[in-house]
Amino acid sequence: MMVDVPISPRRRREIIDALRRGTVPQQGLDVMAVGLGKFESAIDDELDAVRQGGAQFKAVRGDYGSGKTFFSRWLTERAKKKNFATSEVQISETETPLYKLEKVYRRIVESLATPGVSSGAFRDVVDGWLYVLGQDVQNAGPADAAELEVRTDGLLEKRLAAVSKEAPAFAMALRAYRQMSASGQTAEADALLAWLSGQPHVSASARRSAGVRGELDHFGALGFLQGLLTVLRDSDYAGLVIVLDEVETLQRMRSDVREKALNALRQLMDEVDSGRFPGLYLLLTGTPAFYDGQQGVQRLAPLAQRLQTDFGTDARFDNPRAPQIRLHGFAPESLVELGSRVRDIYAVGAETADRIHSVVDDAYIADLAGAIAGELGGRTGVAPRVFLKKLVADVLDRVDQFSDFDPREHYELTLSVTELTDVEREAQTRGDLRAASSVDDVDLGF
């Protein structure tokens, strides 16, 4: 099989470099999307509804290694092609606890990306909004500088009217940021932008200049999110896709913290349903244990009821429009297809393209995939990360650089404990235990 999607040298390099490191690429996932075709139509319809002013909540479930991070980045890349801004937030007990929405908002802004800016796009978005505001004022007709200023203030007030009701501090700081940027007060403007981003410890003098006080709190965060959505909408973006990744970490928190986090998640879903966040697509990823276990969603009945989805039927008939969808991970044949696509991407534009396709053919890729899955206890679903890392770094790189290298002859697969994640190590250990014929055959490590 050959990759028939046009791919630039830059995208090719970014994909291959990420796989070589054992990570999910940030871009270019459309050419690697194996098994996601059944979701395309439903996701596109949902994004289109959000672009028309709606809001959407989607939950994704899958075991470790099933491709939840891949799916979320595939979705955000698809959204960017529709002119959405996106943000990916990893939930953690220390850095980004879900029950502290002010920290979640801060992470959303820090990782904000647009079709033209890969990360940290908040300043560009705000400055672009102010530019559009100025253009709209000028298009209203000729006027002197004083009249233009009056018109600009009036239009700004009109567009921030809805935000002012829910988050007056956001609107006040945005007004002051515009004034300070226009008057050359760069330091003060930067401080206010940091405050709008949810950053703590902004100087009191900068806050006083805008007429705002204190720092962003849990309740104010939702208002600031409204403000961000308003700015994006008025800047002609289609909306905002937010990914809350690894939400299953809630299960490992103290019971009181877990309860508060689940309540915060329920609150977010309620606000989405109420229409408070037009233009928002909220994506949640977690393991089946998080959705079905008593330490996760099931602890909060209203949340469990909202996310309840029937997975008792044949997986072929899963409803991609449901509030919760499941990923099954890679079967042996889909893992081989993925490896073949990566090989084709690697070969695009390479001087050794013919040799790469000849030496690393589909049969060898199938053998390598089978060997790695075997090392991981036969759990093909856990194998993709290690498989792609080995394929790129140990095989394709060597075939490309050494004209006499033949992986069938010169390469022997080894998996070091230090290069595996906890889940991969567990799979390897279970495989070793199953392979032992008696307890005497098990290496206890001493």
Phi, psi and omega in degrees: 000147182236142176287121182253006177273127178303136182221129182281158177304323181294313179298319179301314181296318181296319180296309184294319180298318179295315180295325177298327178276351181083027181239166178278127179301149178281333184221168175080017185285345180298327181279352180247003186287099177255123177083008181259359182302328183291343180266345190302310185297314181295317180296316179298319179296319180293317178296321179296322178294322178294320179298332179275008177106005177274187177217151187218140173239132182222133178247136179241131179240146178181149176292167175301133181089000182279349176102028181295317178294318177301314182298315183295321179287327174298317180294316181293325177293322177295321179294321179299326178293340175263013177072034171271150163274153183222160177206136180244125183236124175268122181281131177213156184294326185264314186276315184221072177290133187295334182283351174254087187294338176295325177285324176297315178300317180300317179292325177301314181291319181298325182258013181300129180231152176232172177304336181255347183228124189285334180194158179064042188268007187300313180299316179299321180294313181295314180296324177294323177297316179295324178295315178298321177301313180296321179295319180296322178295314181295325180290346180286347179137160182294148178194160177281176186301317182296316180294321177299320179296317179296316180298318181298315178300319181295316179293322178300315180298321181296316183284337179263006185301313182294321180293322182300329180291321184265325183219072182302328180294324178298313181296318180297316180294324179292320176299312182295324178298318179297315182295317181289324176296319181291330183265006176081013178274074190296313183299315180294320179297318179297320180296319179291325177295321177298320179294319176296334179280355181088010181288139178277171172064034173282140186304143180296326181295320179294320180292321178297323181297334179262354180079023180245161183228158171064195180243163180295136178243181184305315185283326179289338184299321181294323176295320178294325176296321174301316179299317179299317179297323178296315179298317180296316182296317180287348176264012176073019169281152182288335182156199183226128173257122177246128176253121171259104188261151176059042180292344179297346177298343176302330183294337184265001182273165175303152186300320181291322178292319180298318179298317180294322180293317179296323177294321177297320178295317177298320179298317178301314180296320178299318181292323177297314181295328184285349181088014181289335186240067176298133180094010182251131171243112184254120182246130182242133177239142179194170179275162176304325180298325179293319182281327188254339186277163183282353176261007182234228187303326185295346179288342182237102188305314180300324179290317179299321180295321181293325185265357183301126180219139182279114175246023182277345180273174176304136183301337179298337184253019174301140182268108180291349178271352184294158179295336177232130178238157182240147175250139184258357182077190186263132167273165181308317183290324179287330176294321177293319178299317178298314179299322179294322178294318179296318176301316180295320177298317180300322186281343182300120177078357181280143178295335183261024186304314182297318180294320180300313181292328182285314184281317180259068181278177183298327180295318179292320179300320178296320179296317181294317179298318179295322181294317181291318177299322177296321178295335181257037174069022180077008182272087182302325182296338180270347192279338192306314184299309181294318181302312182291324177297315179294319181300316183283304189284323185265334186249296187297317179301319182287320176298322181291324187266331186240115187293340181253011180278127176235113185299333178291334182256323190251000184237130175239124183294130172226142177237113178275142179302325184291341181264001182258150172282172180301318181293321179292321177295321178297318178297319179295318180296317179297323177296320178296320181293321179292329182284341182285134181278339177206172180295337180290341182272353183273126178281114182273356173087017175209000000 
